[in-house]
Amino acid sequence: MKYFSRVPSCPNGVVKTLYCGAASSVILGIAAFVATCANSGAAEKPATLKDSYANYFHVGVAINRTIATSTDVRADNVNRTMDRVQKDIALTKEQFDQISPENDLKWALIQPREGADGYDFGPADAYVNFGLANHMYIVGHTLVWHGQTPAWVFAGTNLPPAAHLADSNSETNAPRRRGFGRGGFNMNGPRASREELLQRMHDHIATVVGRYKGKIKVWDVVNEAIDDRGTNILRNSPWLQIIGPDFIAKAFEYAHEADPDAILRYNDYSLENPAKRRKLITLIKSLQAQHVPVMAIGSQTHVSVSGPSFEQEDAALTELEQLGLPIHITELDVNSAEGGQRDTGADVANNATTTQGGLVDDANRKLADQYANLFRVFLKHHDSVKVVTLWGVNDGVSWRAQGRPLLFDANDQPKPAFYSVIAEAKKLSEPIKAAAK
Ligand code: GLA
């Protein structure tokens, strides 16, 4: 099946130079170049993301249940016809060499009910089997998070300590009265004891990580534990309230016990923001000082066309590198319109309205520029950036569909942003070509 209506324009018509790869090794690059040119009579194939970046990092994608199970099942807020699902699957295989599960390994999906028989492994098994069948690098997401965690996990018979209720009026890190995640755990209601919650966490991690041991290579062990606001480092989640700050260390210890070979990540968002990043660096340094097995930093990178700039992202990665850990860009997408531009019709006036002043082409151009910026930074930091995962295959299945944040449109056609990402890798391959002449 062919997904490219256009082939990227290449100087001298040498489309194959994209396959020469942006090689970090000159020898490899020259060998590839010679082989490619010797074969120049063969049919030209457009470059793919995974091949273009093969010498630098994995380029992956979050997949939903329709892709993992090859069905048009209604899940993940996605409604795709079978025909579209097949195209999404083909595009996933063609472009990406790493996968993350959009939802099916989150606690609420994989262990909706308490106890050993409360697991629903079907969709997660399908996800892992999809990765294995297609020789992909498989990520697990996520073990300990305040979101999409059922209320039973935190429920029990212990009343919250009075101190916590008094704290609820403090300005920073105050317990929020609304529930956490779907299931709505009441922060001021009865809850599990520290021991009960640690036991549940242990059993969940041992079961889920143990089941996919050796297959899932990287785990998001703790997701989004840092508070966005105020001066406290940790978000006042039920995990923190019930267990205390060592819930993070415990989660990493349990995961390491369950699969000593898995790469264990701490994953969070808005690390482009200097204040949040400082909190992350403090947290990870303190975990490192306690010999907690945190092995990689996951930076979600849900960003927009208006930021971060090249300089801001460069500064973010430079600071994160102080930790001496690999950096994984775990949930990349770029919101391309504040109000959500939707209309791709030819009527310019109509487009101007629906884009809140910006034309569709303008939105596409801005998106392409921002993706180019970001990949230029990732390439600059390729010694530490090991994985770049797009959060969704195409705009049609994105959680931010209104902002059209991905490289492919809802019909799986490449957008200008796709070509700009390919072009960034190609720029690095040009010195290698020149050396081969
Ligand atoms: C966070 C989570 C992801 C996903 C997105 C929104 O970033 O880590 O799993 O839920 O929110 O889709």
Residues whose N, C-alpha, C, O or C-beta is under 5 A from the ligand:
A	BS01	GLA	E102 Q300 W399
